[in-house]
């Protein structure tokens, strides 16, 4: 006897972060068009910075170019530092006790 074929599974739904609406490609194109030529950075200075990195003996793992990028990273780092300070005691409480490890 012939077995019935299994139904074709439907694709899994994409996970979305709570509170973030679904976006369409057109939204991104609109954003890019609106932001074009509104960036604070100078492309010639960016190119010079990239050449400086390429010639550096010990370049950084990550190089955030632009004052806008640096500001966002500083904002994020401050947020992480604040949260860590609030939860530090709990975070480090999971280490082995000093006397138990000996």
Secondary structure, 3 states (H helix, E strand, C coil): CCCCCCCCCCCCCCCCCCCCCCCCHHHHHHHHHHHCCCCCCCHHHHHHHHHHHHCCCCCCCCCCCCHHHHHHHHHHHHHHHHHHHHHHHHHHCCCCCHHHHC
